[in-house]
């Protein structure tokens, strides 16, 4: 069993606490399978007894640049662990030839994150049951 599989039971409660942040795009099973299958990376910060912050990232090769996309961050200790999370993810991105780090998130993240520039937001609207004929 790998480290991710070992820590997955401790990561699940962090995901479930903010299900509305990710369940439009992901299922728990899909996140798990994507990490185990090497499609995305998972980064966890915590103590010996608890996981406090989890980030999921993916390297994206665009025509202009190779970027590291922060797919999802969950947890309740961003302020406490921001510097170590940023340094770790930034080093990984640079070691893998990435030019930018990009992230989608809820409004207000730009006030919490350091040295970021907002290029837009992701907006969603859930479709109803009425079908257009």
Residue pairs with C-beta under 8 A, 6 or more apart in sequence:
2 36
4 35
4 36
4 42
5 36
7 44
7 51
8 32
10 44
10 46
10 50
10 51
11 42
11 44
11 51
11 54
12 28
14 51
14 53
14 54
14 74
14 75
15 22
15 28
15 31
15 54
15 74
17 74
17 76
18 74
21 72
21 74
21 106
22 31
22 72
22 74
24 124
24 126
26 72
31 40
31 56
31 72
34 40
34 56
35 41
35 42
35 56
39 58
40 56
40 57
40 58
40 71
41 56
41 57
41 58
41 92
42 54
42 55
42 56
43 54
43 55
43 56
43 57
43 85
43 88
43 89
44 51
44 53
44 54
45 51
45 52
45 53
45 54
45 75
45 77
45 81
45 84
45 85
46 52
46 53
51 75
52 75
52 76
52 77
52 80
52 81
53 73
53 74
53 75
53 76
53 77
53 78
53 81
53 85
54 72
54 73
54 74
54 75
55 70
55 72
55 73
55 85
55 89
56 70
56 71
56 72
56 73
57 68
57 69
57 70
57 71
57 89
57 92
58 68
58 69
58 71
59 66
59 67
59 68
59 69
59 93
59 96
59 98
60 66
60 67
60 68
60 69
60 102
65 98
65 99
65 100
66 96
66 97
66 98
66 99
67 93
67 98
67 99
67 100
67 101
67 102
68 89
68 92
68 93
68 96
68 98
68 100
68 101
68 102
69 101
69 102
69 103
69 104
70 89
70 101
70 102
70 103
70 104
70 105
71 104
73 103
73 105
75 81
78 85
78 112
79 112
82 112
82 113
82 114
86 114
89 101
90 101
93 101
103 109
103 113
103 116
104 122
107 121
110 116
110 118
